[in-house]
Amino acid sequence: QVQLVESGGGSVQAGGSLKLSCAASGYIFSGCGMGWYRQAPGKERELVSRISSGRSTTYADSVKGRFTISQDNAKNTLYLQMNSLKTEDTAVYYCATLGSFCVPRYWGQGTQVTVSS
């Protein structure tokens, strides 16, 4: 059974940094790999970034140059380094495994990120 546990969220002032972690169990990193998504109040969940088994990365335009996704095979952990945070980055952040057609298959419970001005 796949289990994903996010951590690292919190409250930070604009311009600050946070690093999210997603510990995966019961999952072998492959194919489309894994991704980070976020959902702000009143908005739909959106893709923030994803990384494939071949280390190919994709970023939403809104986070390019500020966020970096990475993955540690030995620890079976996915990371999201978030720098130069903006108030509009405030959301619940979720990690997910990506299945066929890179559609999210398994989700973590989410971690809250709050950026204040």
FIDOMAR-332924 format. One record per residue (C-alpha): chain; z, x, y; residue number from 1. Coordinates in nm, 4 decimals. Example, Ala and Ser with C-alpha at 12.3 -4.5 7.8 and 13.67 -1.06 7.14 Angstrom:
2
REC   ch          z          x          y     i
REC    A     0.7800     1.2300    -0.4500     1
REC    A     0.7140     1.3670    -0.1060     2
end
This chain:
117
REC   ch          z          x          y     i
REC    A     0.0000     0.0000     0.0000     1
REC    A    -0.1021     0.1365     0.3379     2
REC    A     0.1733     0.1681     0.5947     3
REC    A     0.1308     0.2877     0.9526     4
REC    A     0.4257     0.3625     1.1778     5
REC    A     0.3716     0.4388     1.5462     6
REC    A     0.6152     0.6219     1.7694     7
REC    A     0.6248     0.7969     2.1047     8
REC    A     0.5870     0.5052     2.3391     9
REC    A     0.8094     0.4577     2.6409    10
REC    A     0.8230     0.4248     3.0166    11
REC    A     0.6718     0.6830     3.2476    12
REC    A     0.5658     0.7083     3.6084    13
REC    A     0.2013     0.7176     3.7047    14
REC    A     0.0599     1.0650     3.6589    15
REC    A     0.2910     1.1383     3.3698    16
REC    A     0.2199     1.2044     3.0042    17
REC    A     0.3120     1.0630     2.6657    18
REC    A     0.2138     1.1546     2.3129    19
REC    A     0.1887     0.8811     2.0535    20
REC    A     0.2144     0.9461     1.6818    21
REC    A     0.1094     0.7335     1.3876    22
REC    A     0.2458     0.8324     1.0482    23
REC    A     0.0320     0.7026     0.7645    24
REC    A     0.1323     0.6515     0.4038    25
REC    A    -0.0764     0.5205     0.1157    26
REC    A    -0.3929     0.6144     0.3011    27
REC    A    -0.6417     0.8976     0.2590    28
REC    A    -0.8250     0.9883     0.5773    29
REC    A    -1.1938     0.9270     0.5144    30
REC    A    -1.5128     0.7754     0.6508    31
REC    A    -1.4685     0.6189     0.9900    32
REC    A    -1.1143     0.7501     0.9942    33
REC    A    -0.8542     0.6004     1.2248    34
REC    A    -0.8233     0.4759     1.5766    35
REC    A    -0.5921     0.3802     1.8591    36
REC    A    -0.6151     0.0380     2.0174    37
REC    A    -0.4177    -0.1239     2.2964    38
REC    A    -0.3431    -0.4725     2.4160    39
REC    A    -0.2207    -0.5498     2.7645    40
REC    A    -0.0563    -0.8839     2.8494    41
REC    A    -0.3149    -1.1589     2.8734    42
REC    A    -0.5949    -0.9338     2.7554    43
REC    A    -0.7768    -0.8787     2.4300    44
REC    A    -0.7023    -0.5812     2.2092    45
REC    A    -0.9412    -0.2968     2.2875    46
REC    A    -1.0425     0.0323     2.1335    47
REC    A    -0.8935     0.3337     2.3097    48
REC    A    -1.0143     0.6116     2.0828    49
REC    A    -1.1063     0.6843     1.7258    50
REC    A    -1.1618     0.9918     1.5099    51
REC    A    -1.3682     1.0129     1.1948    52
REC    A    -1.3108     1.2214     0.8854    53
REC    A    -1.5724     1.4585     1.0262    54
REC    A    -1.3616     1.4960     1.3432    55
REC    A    -1.6114     1.3046     1.5545    56
REC    A    -1.4265     1.1350     1.8411    57
REC    A    -1.4959     0.8331     2.0574    58
REC    A    -1.3153     0.7318     2.3757    59
REC    A    -1.3168     0.4284     2.5963    60
REC    A    -1.4663     0.5107     2.9352    61
REC    A    -1.1369     0.4239     3.1014    62
REC    A    -0.9519     0.7054     2.9226    63
REC    A    -1.2145     0.9780     2.8956    64
REC    A    -1.0865     1.3083     3.0266    65
REC    A    -0.7255     1.1877     3.0191    66
REC    A    -0.6538     1.1018     2.6542    67
REC    A    -0.7047     1.3184     2.3461    68
REC    A    -0.7006     1.1948     1.9887    69
REC    A    -0.6199     1.4269     1.7021    70
REC    A    -0.5244     1.4144     1.3395    71
REC    A    -0.3097     1.6355     1.1171    72
REC    A    -0.4163     1.6107     0.7539    73
REC    A    -0.1138     1.7986     0.6243    74
REC    A     0.1223     1.5514     0.7899    75
REC    A    -0.1090     1.2515     0.7449    76
REC    A    -0.0430     1.1726     1.1082    77
REC    A    -0.2654     1.0542     1.3913    78
REC    A    -0.1874     1.1468     1.7517    79
REC    A    -0.2855     1.0330     2.0984    80
REC    A    -0.2048     1.2666     2.3853    81
REC    A    -0.2102     1.0657     2.7076    82
REC    A    -0.2171     1.2519     3.0384    83
REC    A    -0.2551     1.1377     3.3989    84
REC    A    -0.1323     0.7949     3.3025    85
REC    A    -0.2161     0.5024     3.5272    86
REC    A    -0.0449     0.1663     3.5694    87
REC    A    -0.3456     0.0032     3.4037    88
REC    A    -0.2672     0.1992     3.0856    89
REC    A     0.0378    -0.0220     3.0365    90
REC    A    -0.0019    -0.1968     2.7005    91
REC    A     0.1133    -0.2099     2.3429    92
REC    A    -0.0655     0.0668     2.1550    93
REC    A    -0.1590     0.0244     1.7915    94
REC    A    -0.3016     0.2639     1.5378    95
REC    A    -0.5360     0.1377     1.2704    96
REC    A    -0.7290     0.2608     0.9719    97
REC    A    -1.1002     0.1960     0.9965    98
REC    A    -1.2811     0.0464     0.7007    99
REC    A    -1.6400    -0.0567     0.6406   100
REC    A    -1.8525    -0.0584     0.9539   101
REC    A    -1.5554     0.1079     1.1283   102
REC    A    -1.3749    -0.2238     1.1559   103
REC    A    -0.9944    -0.1991     1.1709   104
REC    A    -0.8424    -0.2741     0.8351   105
REC    A    -0.4726    -0.1884     0.8473   106
REC    A    -0.2562    -0.1985     1.1601   107
REC    A     0.0688    -0.0440     1.2661   108
REC    A     0.3407    -0.2462     1.4347   109
REC    A     0.2598    -0.1154     1.7821   110
REC    A     0.4469     0.0875     2.0405   111
REC    A     0.4960    -0.0125     2.4037   112
REC    A     0.3702     0.2111     2.6826   113
REC    A     0.4752     0.1181     3.0354   114
REC    A     0.3445     0.3088     3.3369   115
REC    A     0.5056     0.2393     3.6713   116
REC    A     0.3814     0.3279     4.0167   117
end
